[in-house]
Amino acid sequence: MTGAEFVPLSLPPLLIGICAAVACALPGNFLLLRKQALIGDAISHVVLPGIVIAFLFTGSVSAWPMMVGAALASVFAVVLIEAVRRLGRIEPGAAMGLTFTTMFAGGVLLLEQSDTSTVHLDVEHALYGNLESLIWLDAVGWQSLADPAALATLPVELPRIALTLMAVIVFTWLFWRLLVLSTFDDSFALTLGLHTGWISLALVVVAAVAAVAAFDAVGSIIVIAMFICPPASARLMTNRLEVQIAWSVVFAVISAVLGYVLAGYGPLWLGSDNAVSAAGMIATVSGVILASTALFAPCRKRAGAPRH
């Protein structure tokens, strides 16, 4: 593939996949250490009915109505989980699982019963995303990267997920100390006069924002995989938190790049013309990385929390 072909066909989807993977992996590290990794799975499911309802009210799939609908659905899910937990007197994990599967099933039913024929919004889109079609139609080569007119026609998903990634990085950097203290020793943080309850809520909100921003472009499969697989793989590589964060970013980037390349060229290398989902392949690569670290990582046999 020449540079003139690569820029419009592969660069935007590849960058979107990388940004989405890293944006989900960063908060995923703290959720994993807090034993709340299922929250990422729950968020990626409960946003679907919010997105569909927003479409039914507005008749379009523009970004802001979708984000508002997904955010409201996330808030409703949190309230519902707490209500189910208290009224049903069941453990939080069971309440969470019941809520997100029910809401996701409701979103699928709404999609199937709604008239979405005029827009790209369906069950397959919700699961696999829209990554392959996010090409840069007005790009003519690498020189387009310096052309303001061409840059104005970039897929809107790229600046959106890039800004989300920057927000996640800034949040992690600004509140690093609070995140670490509330994750490893909440009682000690309280003795220092630090009220860490709000940082736990903020972490969930940031994870929800990352999931919602990535949902439209890459679908729920990548969102779920990236919240769990890169952080879990990184956890097996080191016993230091800072190094774990770095490893999770590396694994997320490798998953996105290698998965996208294998989805595009893997079938051709095997002599097949059948298309392969980029989102599914990226998630598969992240799973293979996790399996490999579980077998060969240097810290796979140690116990206890990482040092920080």
C-alpha positions in Angstrom: 0.0 0.0 0.0 1.4 3.4 -1.0 1.3 6.5 1.2 -1.5 8.0 -1.0 -3.6 4.9 -0.3 -2.6 4.4 3.4 -3.6 7.9 4.6 -7.3 7.9 3.5 -7.9 4.1 4.0 -6.0 3.1 7.1 -4.7 6.1 9.1 -8.0 7.4 10.5 -9.4 4.0 11.5 -6.1 3.0 13.0 -5.7 6.2 15.1 -9.3 5.9 16.2 -8.7 2.3 17.3 -5.5 3.3 19.2 -7.1 6.2 21.0 -10.2 4.2 22.0 -8.1 1.4 23.3 -5.8 3.6 25.4 -8.7 5.7 26.6 -10.4 2.6 28.0 -7.3 0.9 29.3 -6.1 3.8 31.5 -9.1 3.9 33.8 -9.4 0.2 33.4 -6.2 -0.2 35.5 -7.7 1.4 38.6 -11.1 -0.4 38.1 -9.2 -3.7 37.9 -7.2 -3.1 41.1 -10.5 -2.0 42.8 -12.1 -5.3 41.7 -14.6 -3.3 39.7 -13.6 -4.3 36.2 -17.1 -5.4 35.5 -18.1 -1.7 35.5 -16.6 -1.2 32.1 -18.6 -4.1 30.8 -21.7 -2.7 32.4 -21.2 0.8 31.0 -20.7 -0.4 27.5 -24.0 -2.3 27.7 -26.2 0.2 29.4 -25.4 3.1 27.0 -27.2 1.3 24.1 -30.8 2.0 25.2 -29.8 5.6 25.9 -28.3 6.0 22.4 -31.4 4.5 20.8 -33.8 6.6 22.8 -31.8 9.7 21.9 -32.1 8.8 18.3 -35.9 8.2 18.6 -36.3 11.7 20.1 -34.0 13.6 17.7 -34.2 11.5 14.5 -30.4 11.8 14.0 -27.2 10.2 15.2 -25.3 13.4 15.9 -22.7 13.2 18.7 -24.2 15.4 21.4 -27.7 13.8 21.6 -26.0 10.4 21.6 -23.7 11.4 24.4 -26.5 12.9 26.5 -28.7 9.8 26.0 -25.8 7.5 26.9 -24.9 9.6 30.0 -28.5 9.5 31.2 -28.7 5.8 30.7 -25.5 5.4 32.7 -26.9 7.4 35.6 -30.2 5.4 35.5 -28.2 2.2 35.6 -26.3 3.3 38.7 -29.5 4.1 40.5 -31.1 0.8 39.3 -28.1 -1.2 40.5 -28.3 0.3 43.9 -32.1 -0.2 44.1 -31.8 -3.8 43.1 -29.0 -4.4 45.6 -30.9 -2.9 48.5 -34.4 -4.1 47.7 -33.3 -7.6 46.6 -30.6 -7.9 49.3 -28.2 -9.4 46.8 -24.5 -8.8 46.3 -23.4 -5.8 44.1 -22.0 -8.0 41.4 -25.3 -9.8 40.9 -27.2 -6.6 40.9 -24.8 -5.1 38.3 -25.0 -8.2 36.1 -28.8 -8.2 36.2 -29.0 -4.5 35.4 -26.6 -4.3 32.5 -27.9 -7.4 30.7 -31.5 -6.3 31.1 -30.8 -2.8 29.8 -28.7 -4.1 26.9 -31.4 -6.5 25.9 -33.9 -3.6 26.0 -31.7 -1.6 23.8 -31.4 -4.4 21.3 -35.2 -4.8 21.2 -35.6 -1.0 20.7 -33.2 -1.2 17.8 -35.0 -4.1 16.2 -38.4 -2.4 16.5 -37.3 1.1 15.5 -37.0 2.5 12.0 -33.3 3.0 11.7 -33.1 2.2 8.0 -32.0 5.8 7.1 -29.0 5.8 9.5 -26.2 3.5 10.3 -27.6 2.4 13.7 -28.3 -1.3 14.2 -27.4 -4.3 16.4 -24.4 -5.1 14.4 -23.2 -1.5 14.5 -23.7 -1.5 18.3 -21.6 -4.7 18.7 -18.9 -4.3 16.1 -18.8 -0.5 15.6 -18.1 1.3 12.4 -14.3 1.3 12.3 -13.7 0.0 8.7 -15.8 2.7 7.2 -14.2 5.7 8.9 -11.9 6.5 6.0 -10.7 10.0 5.1 -12.3 10.6 1.7 -10.6 13.9 0.8 -7.0 12.7 1.6 -4.7 12.3 -1.3 -1.5 11.3 0.5 0.7 12.3 3.4 0.6 15.9 2.3 -3.0 16.0 3.3 -1.8 16.0 7.0 -0.7 19.6 6.4 -3.7 20.7 4.3 -6.3 22.6 6.4 -9.0 21.9 3.8 -8.4 18.2 3.9 -8.1 18.1 7.7 -11.5 19.7 8.0 -13.0 16.5 6.4 -11.4 14.1 8.8 -14.0 11.6 10.3 -15.6 13.3 13.3 -14.9 10.3 15.4 -11.2 10.9 15.4 -11.1 14.4 17.1 -13.8 13.2 19.4 -12.0 10.2 20.7 -8.6 12.1 20.7 -10.1 14.8 22.9 -11.5 12.0 25.2 -8.1 10.4 25.5 -6.5 13.7 26.4 -9.2 14.3 29.0 -8.6 10.8 30.5 -4.8 11.5 30.6 -5.3 14.9 32.3 -7.7 13.4 34.8 -5.2 10.6 35.7 -2.3 13.0 36.0 -4.1 15.6 38.1 -5.7 13.2 40.5 -2.9 10.5 40.5 -2.3 10.7 44.3 -6.0 10.5 45.2 -6.5 7.6 42.8 -3.6 5.7 44.2 -4.6 6.3 47.8 -8.3 5.5 47.3 -7.4 2.3 45.4 -4.9 0.8 47.8 -5.6 2.3 51.2 -8.8 4.2 51.5 -8.7 4.1 55.3 -5.3 5.8 55.4 -6.5 8.5 53.0 -9.4 9.2 55.4 -7.0 9.6 58.3 -5.2 12.2 56.2 -8.4 14.1 55.9 -8.9 13.2 52.2 -12.5 12.3 51.3 -12.0 9.8 48.5 -15.6 8.9 47.8 -15.9 11.6 45.1 -12.8 10.3 43.3 -14.3 6.8 43.1 -17.4 8.4 41.5 -15.3 10.5 39.2 -13.3 7.4 38.1 -16.6 5.7 37.1 -17.7 8.9 35.3 -14.4 9.1 33.3 -14.7 5.4 32.4 -18.3 6.1 31.2 -17.2 9.1 29.1 -14.4 6.9 27.5 -16.9 4.1 26.8 -19.5 6.4 25.3 -17.0 8.2 23.1 -15.6 4.9 21.8 -19.0 3.2 21.5 -20.1 4.8 18.2 -16.8 4.2 16.3 -15.6 0.8 17.7 -18.7 -0.8 19.3 -19.1 -2.5 22.6 -16.7 -5.4 21.8 -13.5 -3.3 21.9 -14.8 -1.2 24.8 -15.3 -4.3 27.0 -12.0 -5.9 25.9 -9.9 -2.7 26.4 -11.2 -2.0 29.9 -10.0 -5.5 31.0 -7.4 -7.2 28.8 -4.6 -4.6 28.6 -4.7 -3.8 32.4 -5.0 -7.5 33.3 -2.0 -8.3 31.0 0.0 -5.4 32.5 -0.8 -6.6 36.0 1.0 -9.8 35.3 4.1 -8.0 34.0 5.1 -5.9 37.0 4.5 -5.2 40.7 4.7 -1.4 40.3 1.7 0.7 39.4 3.5 3.2 37.2 5.0 0.4 35.1 1.7 -1.4 35.0 0.1 1.8 33.5 2.8 1.9 30.9 2.5 -1.7 30.0 -1.3 -1.4 29.6 -0.8 1.4 27.1 1.7 -0.6 25.2 -0.6 -3.6 25.1 -3.6 -1.5 24.1 -1.6 0.1 21.2 -0.3 -3.3 20.0 -3.8 -4.8 20.2 -5.3 -1.9 18.1 -2.5 -1.9 15.4 -2.0 -5.7 15.1 -5.7 -6.4 15.2 -6.5 -3.8 12.5 -3.7 -5.1 10.3 -4.8 -8.7 10.7 -8.4 -7.9 10.0 -7.4 -6.2 6.8 -4.7 -8.5 5.5 -5.1 -11.7 7.4 -7.8 -13.2 5.1 -5.7 -12.3 2.0 -2.6 -14.0 3.5 -4.7 -17.1 4.0 -6.1 -17.0 0.5 -9.6 -16.0 1.6 -11.8 -13.1 0.4 -14.1 -13.1 3.5 -14.1 -9.9 5.5 -13.1 -9.9 9.1 -14.4 -7.5 11.7 -11.6 -5.1 12.8 -13.3 -4.7 16.3 -13.5 -8.4 16.7 -9.9 -9.0 15.7 -8.6 -6.2 18.0 -10.4 -7.8 20.9 -9.1 -11.2 19.9 -5.5 -9.9 19.8 -5.9 -8.4 23.3 -7.2 -11.7 24.5 -4.2 -13.5 23.0 -1.9 -11.1 24.7 -3.6 -11.7 28.1 -3.3 -15.5 27.6 0.4 -15.1 26.7 1.1 -13.0 29.8 -0.8 -15.5 32.0 1.6 -18.2 30.7 4.9 -16.4 30.4 4.8 -13.1 32.3 7.5 -12.7 35.0 5.0 -11.8 37.8 2.3 -14.3 37.0 2.9 -16.4 40.1 3.1 -13.6 42.7 0.3 -12.4 44.9 -0.6 -9.1 46.5 -1.2 -5.6 45.2 1.4 -3.8 43.1 3.7 -1.2 44.8 3.2 2.4 44.0 
